[in-house]
Amino acid sequence: MTNQSGEGALLVHQQMFKVELNEGRLSKLVVTIVMSLLFICINCIMFHTLMSKPVFRELPRYILFAHMLCNDTVHLLVVAMLFILSLNFQMIPKAVCSLMVIVSAATARISALSLGVMSLERYVAICFPLRHSEMATQKGTGVAIAIIWFLGCLSPVIDTMYALIANAVSFKDPMFCTRERFILSPWQRDVFQGLNGFFFVLITVIILFTYVSVIVAAKSASADKDSAKKAWRTVLLHLGQLVLCLNSLLYGTIERALAMTSSTRLFMDLRYLNFLFVLILPRCLSPLIYGLRDDAVRPLFLYYVRVIIACPCSGAASDSKNLMACCVSVPAII
């Protein structure tokens, strides 16, 4: 029964995608590709910035930030590919689809979990500054990242393994790639929704607790009104991005609710907005909130941006020595 409903939903989605293409609404595709590529480039520059200095590679705060950048970059890339395949009604082998579904589902959940861990790290740094070096170590950060990946991959890997055991031969066949094609039994959907609900509540509690504590500590430790206002703005930006990433855990639930609309056009428009603002936008905000507001990272990041823009890498007249001096030299900011 579940399989038949999945096939029916697949047919509806295919018809909707065809209508969307036939009506020439490819502006959505262009916006998605441009936005994804732009912020993938920004994430790559930011990651290179963090890897360029030893201090960034050693502090847990920047290690977690670099991990989040890598995760969000992979998520943007895979989700954009899935979106392009869906709009072009492109069928791919089920084995390839399973890998893309695992990566997209895992990285979506890992983003929210990573932000929860980063919130805890900031809480320890501000509320327990004397014990921060003992509690937040490189080894502990590595263990936290490993746990995050285990929890993030748990549900999609279980679904894929169950589908493989149920019908291994079908993994050679082409298919329209959606996560729903790997939901073969009702218990899988119950596990998926249960884990999402658990992580949603857990991270929400962590966010509320840590940031209320940070605000109280910042107010009590600083008598400077300008500093207090800056701390409030930073907290509000962090909370906004955290809420957006938490909403990604509810993406499937939101989409199923939107599917109950009577108008096909309305469903496609709302589905696109859900995809853009719930899946794409939060990953685009990460480097802006956590990177450009950091006084240590921002100057070096802007330097590399200027290097990429001004570097004569494409100039025919530039010799190898000038090219090396332009593209390799790094200012002693830190």
C-alpha positions as CSV (number, residue, x, y, z in Angstrom):
1,M,0.0,0.0,0.0
2,T,2.9,2.4,0.9
3,N,4.6,1.5,-2.4
4,Q,1.5,2.2,-4.4
5,S,1.0,5.6,-2.7
6,G,4.6,6.4,-3.4
7,E,4.2,5.6,-7.1
8,G,1.1,7.8,-7.2
9,A,2.9,10.7,-5.5
10,L,5.7,10.2,-8.0
11,L,3.3,10.4,-11.0
12,V,1.9,13.6,-9.6
13,H,5.3,15.1,-9.1
14,Q,6.4,14.2,-12.6
15,Q,3.2,15.8,-14.1
16,M,3.8,18.9,-12.1
17,F,7.4,19.2,-13.2
18,K,6.4,18.8,-16.8
19,V,3.8,21.5,-16.5
20,E,6.3,23.8,-14.9
21,L,8.8,23.3,-17.7
22,N,6.3,23.6,-20.5
23,E,5.2,26.9,-19.1
24,G,8.8,28.2,-19.3
25,R,9.2,28.9,-15.6
26,L,12.9,28.3,-15.7
27,S,13.7,31.5,-13.8
28,K,13.5,29.4,-10.6
29,L,16.2,27.1,-12.0
30,V,18.5,30.0,-12.8
31,V,18.0,31.6,-9.4
32,T,18.7,28.3,-7.6
33,I,21.8,27.6,-9.7
34,V,23.2,31.1,-9.4
35,M,22.6,31.4,-5.6
36,S,24.0,27.9,-5.0
37,L,27.2,28.5,-7.0
38,L,27.7,31.9,-5.5
39,F,27.6,30.7,-2.0
40,I,29.6,27.6,-2.8
41,C,32.4,29.9,-4.0
42,I,32.0,32.0,-0.8
43,N,32.1,28.9,1.4
44,C,35.3,27.7,-0.4
45,I,37.0,31.0,0.0
46,M,36.0,31.1,3.7
47,F,37.3,27.6,4.2
48,H,40.6,28.4,2.5
49,T,40.8,31.4,4.9
50,L,40.4,29.2,7.9
51,M,43.0,26.7,6.7
52,S,45.5,29.4,5.9
53,K,46.4,30.2,9.5
54,P,47.4,27.7,12.3
55,V,45.3,29.5,14.9
56,F,42.1,28.8,12.9
57,R,43.1,25.1,12.6
58,E,43.6,24.7,16.3
59,L,40.7,26.5,18.0
60,P,37.5,24.4,18.5
61,R,35.4,27.4,17.4
62,Y,37.0,27.6,14.0
63,I,37.2,23.9,13.6
64,L,33.4,23.6,14.1
65,F,32.9,26.6,11.7
66,A,35.1,24.9,9.0
67,H,33.2,21.7,9.4
68,M,29.9,23.5,9.0
69,L,31.2,25.3,5.9
70,C,32.2,21.9,4.3
71,N,28.9,20.3,5.2
72,D,26.8,23.3,3.9
73,T,28.9,23.3,0.6
74,V,28.3,19.6,0.0
75,H,24.6,20.1,0.9
76,L,24.2,23.1,-1.5
77,L,25.9,21.1,-4.3
78,V,23.9,17.9,-4.0
79,V,20.5,19.6,-3.4
80,A,21.1,21.9,-6.4
81,M,21.9,18.8,-8.5
82,L,18.7,17.0,-7.3
83,F,16.7,20.1,-8.1
84,I,18.1,20.4,-11.6
85,L,17.4,16.7,-12.2
86,S,13.8,17.0,-11.0
87,L,13.1,20.1,-13.2
88,N,14.5,18.3,-16.2
89,F,12.7,15.1,-15.3
90,Q,16.0,13.2,-15.5
91,M,16.1,9.6,-14.4
92,I,19.3,8.3,-12.8
93,P,20.3,4.8,-11.6
94,K,18.8,4.0,-8.2
95,A,22.3,3.3,-6.7
96,V,23.5,6.8,-7.6
97,C,20.2,8.3,-6.3
98,S,20.6,6.4,-3.0
99,L,24.0,8.1,-2.5
100,M,22.7,11.5,-3.3
101,V,19.7,11.0,-1.0
102,I,21.9,9.9,1.9
103,V,24.2,12.9,1.4
104,S,21.4,15.4,1.1
105,A,19.4,14.1,4.0
106,A,22.4,13.6,6.3
107,T,24.0,17.1,5.6
108,A,20.6,18.8,6.2
109,R,20.4,17.2,9.6
110,I,24.1,17.7,10.3
111,S,23.8,21.5,9.8
112,A,21.3,21.8,12.6
113,L,23.2,19.5,14.9
114,S,26.5,21.4,14.2
115,L,24.8,24.7,15.1
116,G,23.7,23.2,18.4
117,V,27.3,22.1,19.2
118,M,28.6,25.5,18.2
119,S,26.1,27.1,20.6
120,L,27.3,25.0,23.4
121,E,30.9,25.9,22.6
122,R,30.1,29.6,22.7
123,Y,28.2,29.0,26.0
124,V,31.3,27.4,27.6
125,A,33.6,30.1,26.2
126,I,31.5,33.0,27.6
127,C,30.0,31.6,30.8
128,F,33.1,29.4,31.8
129,P,36.1,31.2,30.3
130,L,38.6,29.7,32.8
131,R,37.6,26.2,32.0
132,H,37.0,26.6,28.3
133,S,40.5,25.3,27.3
134,E,39.9,22.2,29.3
135,M,36.3,21.5,28.2
136,A,36.7,22.5,24.5
137,T,39.7,20.6,23.1
138,Q,40.6,19.5,19.6
139,K,40.0,15.8,20.6
140,G,36.6,16.6,22.1
141,T,35.7,18.6,19.0
142,G,36.6,15.7,16.8
143,V,34.5,13.3,18.9
144,A,31.6,15.8,18.7
145,I,31.8,15.9,14.9
146,A,31.9,12.1,14.6
147,I,28.8,11.9,16.8
148,I,27.1,14.5,14.7
149,W,27.8,12.5,11.5
150,F,26.6,9.3,13.0
151,L,23.3,10.8,14.1
152,G,22.9,12.6,10.8
153,C,23.5,9.5,8.6
154,L,21.5,7.1,10.8
155,S,18.0,7.5,9.2
156,P,18.9,7.8,5.5
157,V,21.4,4.9,5.7
158,I,18.8,2.7,7.4
159,D,16.3,3.5,4.6
160,T,18.8,2.7,1.9
161,M,20.0,-0.5,3.5
162,Y,16.3,-1.7,3.9
163,A,15.6,-0.9,0.3
164,L,18.8,-2.7,-0.8
165,I,17.8,-5.8,1.2
166,A,14.2,-5.7,0.0
167,N,15.2,-5.5,-3.7
168,A,18.9,-5.3,-4.5
169,V,18.3,-5.8,-8.3
170,S,16.3,-2.6,-8.6
171,F,19.5,-0.5,-7.7
172,K,20.6,-1.0,-11.3
173,D,17.4,0.5,-12.7
174,P,16.9,4.2,-13.6
175,M,14.5,6.1,-11.4
176,F,13.1,9.6,-10.7
177,C,15.2,10.5,-7.6
178,T,13.2,11.3,-4.5
179,R,13.7,10.2,-0.9
180,E,10.1,8.8,-0.9
181,R,11.2,6.0,-3.3
182,F,13.2,4.5,-0.4
183,I,10.3,4.6,2.0
184,L,8.9,1.1,1.6
185,S,7.3,0.6,5.0
186,P,5.3,2.8,7.4
187,W,7.8,2.3,10.2
188,Q,10.5,4.0,8.1
189,R,8.5,7.2,7.9
190,D,7.7,7.0,11.7
191,V,11.4,6.6,12.4
192,F,12.3,9.6,10.2
193,Q,9.7,11.8,11.6
194,G,10.4,10.7,15.2
195,L,14.1,11.5,14.8
196,N,13.4,14.9,13.2
197,G,11.0,15.8,16.1
198,F,13.6,14.6,18.7
199,F,16.4,16.7,17.1
200,F,14.1,19.7,16.7
201,V,13.2,19.7,20.4
202,L,16.7,18.9,21.5
203,I,18.4,21.7,19.5
204,T,15.7,24.2,20.3
205,V,16.2,23.6,24.0
206,I,20.0,24.0,23.6
207,I,19.6,27.2,21.6
208,L,17.2,28.8,24.1
209,F,19.4,27.8,27.1
210,T,22.7,28.8,25.7
211,Y,21.8,32.1,24.2
212,V,19.8,33.2,27.2
213,S,22.8,32.4,29.3
214,V,25.1,34.2,26.8
215,I,22.9,37.3,26.8
216,V,22.8,37.4,30.6
217,A,26.6,36.9,30.9
218,A,27.2,39.6,28.2
219,K,25.0,42.1,30.0
220,S,26.5,41.5,33.4
221,A,30.1,41.6,32.1
222,S,29.9,44.8,30.1
223,A,28.8,48.3,31.1
224,D,29.4,49.6,27.6
225,K,26.0,50.1,25.9
226,D,27.5,49.9,22.4
227,S,29.0,46.5,23.2
228,A,25.8,45.3,24.6
229,K,23.9,46.4,21.5
230,K,26.4,44.6,19.3
231,A,26.1,41.4,21.4
232,W,22.3,41.6,21.0
233,R,22.5,42.0,17.2
234,T,24.9,39.1,17.0
235,V,22.6,36.9,19.1
236,L,19.6,37.8,17.0
237,L,21.4,37.0,13.7
238,H,22.6,33.7,15.2
239,L,19.1,32.9,16.4
240,G,17.6,33.7,13.0
241,Q,20.0,31.4,11.2
242,L,19.5,28.7,13.8
243,V,15.7,28.8,13.4
244,L,16.0,28.6,9.6
245,C,18.3,25.5,9.9
246,L,16.0,23.9,12.4
247,N,13.1,24.4,9.9
248,S,15.0,22.2,7.5
249,L,14.2,19.3,9.8
250,L,10.6,20.0,9.0
251,Y,11.0,20.4,5.2
252,G,9.3,17.1,4.3
253,T,6.4,17.8,6.7
254,I,5.9,21.3,5.2
255,E,6.0,19.9,1.7
256,R,3.4,17.2,2.4
257,A,1.2,19.9,3.9
258,L,1.6,22.0,0.8
259,A,0.7,19.1,-1.4
260,M,-2.9,19.2,0.0
261,T,-3.5,22.5,-1.9
262,S,-6.0,22.2,-4.7
263,S,-4.0,24.3,-7.2
264,T,-1.1,22.8,-9.0
265,R,0.5,26.2,-9.8
266,L,0.1,27.2,-6.1
267,F,1.7,24.0,-4.9
268,M,4.7,24.4,-7.3
269,D,5.2,28.1,-6.2
270,L,5.0,27.2,-2.5
271,R,7.1,24.2,-3.0
272,Y,9.8,26.3,-4.6
273,L,9.7,28.9,-1.8
274,N,9.9,26.1,0.8
275,F,13.0,24.7,-1.0
276,L,14.6,28.1,-1.4
277,F,14.0,29.5,2.1
278,V,14.2,26.3,4.2
279,L,17.0,24.4,2.4
280,I,19.1,26.9,0.5
281,L,18.9,30.2,2.4
282,P,20.2,28.9,5.8
283,R,23.3,27.5,4.2
284,C,24.0,30.8,2.4
285,L,23.8,32.8,5.7
286,S,26.4,30.7,7.6
287,P,29.6,32.4,6.2
288,L,28.0,35.8,6.5
289,I,27.0,35.4,10.1
290,Y,29.9,33.4,11.5
291,G,32.7,34.6,9.2
292,L,32.3,38.2,8.3
293,R,31.3,39.3,11.8
294,D,34.5,37.7,13.2
295,D,37.3,40.4,13.5
296,A,40.0,37.8,13.0
297,V,38.5,36.1,9.9
298,R,37.0,39.1,8.1
299,P,40.2,40.9,7.0
300,L,41.8,37.7,5.7
301,F,38.7,36.6,3.9
302,L,38.3,40.0,2.2
303,Y,42.0,39.9,1.2
304,Y,41.4,36.6,-0.6
305,V,38.3,37.9,-2.2
306,R,40.3,40.9,-3.5
307,V,43.1,38.6,-4.7
308,I,40.6,36.5,-6.7
309,I,39.1,39.6,-8.2
310,A,42.3,41.5,-8.9
311,C,44.7,38.6,-9.5
312,P,45.9,38.6,-13.1
313,C,45.4,34.8,-13.3
314,S,43.6,35.2,-16.6
315,G,45.8,37.9,-18.0
316,A,47.9,36.9,-21.0
317,A,50.6,39.4,-20.2
318,S,51.2,38.3,-16.6
319,D,54.4,36.3,-16.1
320,S,54.7,33.4,-13.7
321,K,56.6,35.4,-11.0
322,N,53.9,38.1,-10.9
323,L,51.2,35.4,-10.8
324,M,52.9,33.6,-7.9
325,A,53.4,36.9,-6.0
326,C,49.8,37.8,-6.5
327,C,48.1,34.5,-5.7
328,V,50.3,33.1,-3.0
329,S,51.3,36.1,-0.8
330,V,49.3,36.3,2.4
331,P,49.3,39.3,4.8
332,A,50.4,38.8,8.4
333,I,47.1,39.7,9.9
334,I,47.3,37.1,12.6
